[in-house]
Amino acid sequence: MTKLAHPQPTARTTAGRRLRSGLAAALVAAAAVIPTLATAAPASAAVSNCSYGYNNANTAWGHCDSGSGSWTLTVQCYYEGAHTSYGTDPGSIYASCPSPSHITNIILETQQ
């Protein structure tokens, strides 16, 4: 009876096995993600074409021209923290710092 020895794996055969198992794992992961992407709800459009500026040292304005959704205009005040105004859909909003404080920063953020 002849006994056959199993050859020792080489770096080439080991790399090939790793590649095949990695590809199989990637296919399984892709198969799990694709149905989720197909059934995801469409993203809503945020307001866009927005700008902001100073009315004076105490008051800032924000304006968005198009899209839909909510947005905020926050002014950071020198003496008194921050004050935020809230807007929905296109339009203008204002935020102010109480006197004698003045605006140190203006932040306009849009949400979907």
WOTAGI-V132258 format. One record per run of one state. SS is the DSSP state (a for helix, b for strand, c for the rest). FROM is the first residue (numbers start at 1). TO is the last residue. If there is no record, write none. Layout:
SS/FROM/TO  SS/FROM/TO
//
This chain:
c/1/10  a/11/39  c/40/47  b/48/54  c/55/58  b/59/66  c/67/69  b/70/77  c/78/81  b/82/88  c/89/90  b/91/96  c/97/102  b/103/110  c/111/112
//
